[in-house]
Amino acid sequence: MTPCQHRTAQMIEALLFILMAIAAIAGAVSVVVARNPVYSAMGLLGTLFSVAVLYVLQLAHLVAAVQVIVYAGAVLTLFLFVIMLIGIDKSEQHDEKLPHQKAIVGGIAGAIVLLAGGITIFGDFDWVPAGSVINPNATNGTIEAVAAPLFTDWVLAFEATALLLTIAAAGAIALAHYRRRPS
Amino acid sequence: MIDPGLYMALAAVLFVIGALGLLLRRNALVMFMCIELMLNAVNLTLISAGRALNDINGQVAVFFILVVAAAEVVVGLAIIVSVFRLRSTASVDELSELRG
């Protein structure tokens, strides 16, 4: 790769990061702010797609594909089905049952953000060992690269998740079939 | 190459937005979406930390989180639907009793 091509690639990467960061934050804000739950779901979809693009930027190809298929495909469809089932309830109550809930929540969130920002900017916080060099080939997340540790080191956890999914599906069906006994 | 710290900052922002939504909204469905938002922020930190540390296991961890989140959504939405059938509401303020 010539230096000129290298610089162009870096510029495209930075541009994509900025665009996708803005899109992810906008989607997240619309999840929280939107009155209509359908709009919240669409905001979540935008965030999920933007984060998937950020995964691709970091060479996590398989995880990005799984994110789009599982989250955007399955989970969000489930959310939309449930919204359809229970109806769009816009009449959310905004009277505060806990006194000063918004002020307290805002204060705590602001304090945490200030603390985290302060530690990041002023603190001596090295979570990457000094002198370590990022080698993109080591974490090129192709199917083979992710599957090798998945089926060797983590095979027990993998089987446990299979059991977990079966239990979750059975539990969901049991909950859906539950009827209160006529008393 | 983008500095991994920028990804961490973005993930922190997403996590805080999700936590704020979880604390401020009353609609159980929207609160659930906020939990998904927080899980996504954590996944982003795992991917970028794995990349910074040259370790593929970060991506394996994200894979497991995706599976557990899918199971969690299935059970949680089933609970929300069955609560709605009993009480005709999805607002968490109305659900102050454990009794069904």
Interface residues (C-beta under 8 A of the other chain):
Chain A: Q10 E13 A14 F17 A21 A24 I25 A28 V29 V31 V32 P37 S40 A41 L44 T47 L48 V51 L54 Y55 L57 Q58 L59 A60 L62 V63 V66 Q67 V70 Y71 A74 V75 L78 F79 V82 I83 L85 I86 D89 E92 Q93 H94 K97 Q101 K102 V105 G106 A109 I112 V113 A116 T120 W127 V128 P129 S132 I134 N135 P136 A138 T139 G141 A145 V146 A148 P149 L150 D153 W154 A157 T161 L164 L165 I167 A168 A169 G171 A172 L175 A176 Y178 R180
Chain B: M1 I2 P4 G5 L6 Y7 M8 A9 L10 A12 V13 L14 V16 I17 G18 A19 L20 G21 L23 L24 R25 R26 N27 L29 V30 F32 M33 C34 E36 L37 N40 N43 L44 I47 S48 A49 G50 R51 A52 L53 N54 D55 I56 N57 G58 Q59 V60 V62 F63 F64 L66 V67 V68 A69 A70 A71 E72 V73 V74 V75 L77 A78 I79 I80 V81 S82 F84 L86 T89 A90 S91 D93 G100
